[in-house]
Amino acid sequence: MNMTEIMKRHLAKPREVELDNGDKITMSPLSVGDIPQLYEVQTNFAKNMKFDEKTGKVKGDMEIKLEQQDVTAMIDLIKKSIKKANSDVDSEVLDEFIASNFMKLMPHLFSINSLESGRDRIKREKAEKIKQKIEGGKSNTGDNS
């Protein structure tokens, strides 16, 4: 197998994001040119987290203190990700959608572009497998309640 084939097997893939009412949208990975901007925003975001030294977990409620430029960058990157996956989406509707779902979409953008920690990725993948098993079990039971 040549190097190009190997690399293609490890490319990030578009991912469905489930919304609160069960609807799903697709978000795509960003281009390599967008990664520095995304990484900078993630770094600024992480600076605001306070960790418990004993447990390594985030202490209390995390305060999100992003500069306006970081929020503007995130909106732009979320918009690019959604448009890349759904080129026919109406720009005005997309803007309103992002405004209504910004906090839900933000972590998916990091995840799709492999900027989540290994531990977070494992948790997400396990949760997805469990959800698939549960949904598969519901469809096999014949229970329509």
C-alpha distance (Angstrom), angle and dihedral (degrees) to the residues before:
residue distance angle dihedral
M1 . . .
N2 3.81 . .
M3 3.80 124.6 .
T4 3.82 94.1 -104.9
E5 3.80 91.3 56.1
I6 3.80 91.0 49.1
M7 3.81 91.8 50.2
K8 3.81 92.6 47.9
R9 3.81 89.4 57.7
H10 3.80 89.5 59.3
L11 3.79 100.2 47.1
A12 3.79 117.5 123.7
K13 3.79 113.1 -105.0
P14 3.79 131.6 -145.3
R15 3.78 111.4 -93.7
E16 3.78 134.1 -152.6
V17 3.78 115.6 -122.1
E18 3.79 116.5 -155.4
L19 3.78 115.6 -139.9
D20 3.80 125.8 -148.4
N21 3.81 95.0 -90.9
G22 3.81 94.8 47.2
D23 3.81 95.8 -97.5
K24 3.80 114.1 134.0
I25 3.78 133.2 -145.8
T26 3.78 128.7 -173.6
M27 3.79 123.8 -122.5
S28 3.80 122.5 -170.9
P29 3.78 130.9 -150.7
L30 3.78 114.3 -96.2
S31 3.78 125.1 -115.5
V32 3.78 120.8 -94.1
G33 3.81 89.6 -104.3
D34 3.82 90.6 63.2
I35 3.80 96.2 51.8
P36 3.84 97.5 83.6
Q37 3.81 90.4 54.9
L38 3.81 92.1 46.2
Y39 3.80 92.0 47.0
E40 3.81 91.6 50.4
V41 3.80 91.2 52.5
Q42 3.80 91.5 47.4
T43 3.81 90.7 49.6
N44 3.81 91.4 51.0
F45 3.81 89.4 47.3
A46 3.82 92.2 51.0
K47 3.82 92.2 50.4
N48 3.81 88.3 68.9
M49 3.80 95.4 56.9
K50 3.78 118.9 100.0
F51 3.78 114.8 -153.3
D52 3.78 130.1 -156.2
E53 3.80 104.0 -123.3
K54 3.82 92.8 -146.2
T55 3.80 99.3 49.3
G56 3.80 101.1 23.5
K57 3.80 88.7 -134.2
V58 3.76 127.7 127.6
K59 3.82 110.8 -89.1
G60 3.78 117.2 -122.1
D61 3.76 120.6 -45.7
M62 3.76 111.2 -10.2
E63 3.75 112.1 -125.7
I64 3.75 111.6 -140.1
K65 3.76 109.6 -145.5
L66 3.76 108.8 169.8
E67 3.74 123.3 164.5
Q68 3.78 117.2 -118.9
Q69 3.80 89.8 -108.2
D70 3.83 90.1 56.7
V71 3.81 92.5 50.3
T72 3.80 90.6 47.3
A73 3.81 90.0 49.4
M74 3.82 91.9 49.4
I75 3.80 91.6 50.5
D76 3.80 90.0 50.5
L77 3.81 92.8 47.8
I78 3.81 93.9 46.3
K79 3.79 88.4 49.7
K80 3.83 91.2 51.4
S81 3.80 91.8 48.2
I82 3.80 94.2 50.9
K83 3.83 94.4 42.3
K84 3.81 91.0 49.7
A85 3.81 89.2 57.1
N86 3.82 96.3 37.0
S87 3.81 109.2 30.5
D88 3.81 93.8 173.8
V89 3.82 95.9 58.8
D90 3.81 115.4 126.4
S91 3.83 109.8 -111.5
E92 3.79 95.4 -139.8
V93 3.80 92.7 49.7
L94 3.81 89.9 45.5
D95 3.81 91.2 54.2
E96 3.80 91.4 50.6
F97 3.81 91.1 45.0
I98 3.81 92.1 53.1
A99 3.80 91.1 47.3
S100 3.82 89.7 52.5
N101 3.82 95.9 44.5
F102 3.81 105.0 27.8
M103 3.82 97.9 124.4
K104 3.81 92.4 46.7
L105 3.82 93.7 48.6
M106 3.80 98.1 45.0
P107 3.84 98.8 74.3
H108 3.81 90.8 45.1
L109 3.78 90.1 57.3
F110 3.82 90.2 55.8
S111 3.78 91.8 45.1
I112 3.81 96.8 48.2
N113 3.78 90.0 51.4
S114 3.83 93.2 49.1
L115 3.79 94.7 -111.9
E116 3.78 93.3 127.0
S117 3.77 120.5 100.9
G118 3.79 119.1 -98.9
R119 3.81 89.9 -112.9
D120 3.82 91.5 52.3
R121 3.82 91.2 48.0
I122 3.82 91.4 51.8
K123 3.82 91.0 49.2
R124 3.81 91.3 48.7
E125 3.81 93.1 47.9
K126 3.82 92.1 48.2
A127 3.80 90.9 48.6
E128 3.81 90.4 50.1
K129 3.83 91.5 50.7
I130 3.81 92.0 48.7
K131 3.81 90.7 48.4
Q132 3.82 90.7 50.4
K133 3.81 91.0 50.5
I134 3.79 91.4 49.3
E135 3.79 92.6 47.9
G136 3.81 90.4 45.9
G137 3.80 90.3 50.6
K138 3.80 92.1 51.6
S139 3.78 92.4 53.2
N140 3.81 91.9 48.5
T141 3.80 96.9 50.2
G142 3.76 96.1 66.6
D143 3.81 88.0 -134.8
N144 3.79 108.2 142.6
S145 3.78 96.5 -177.8
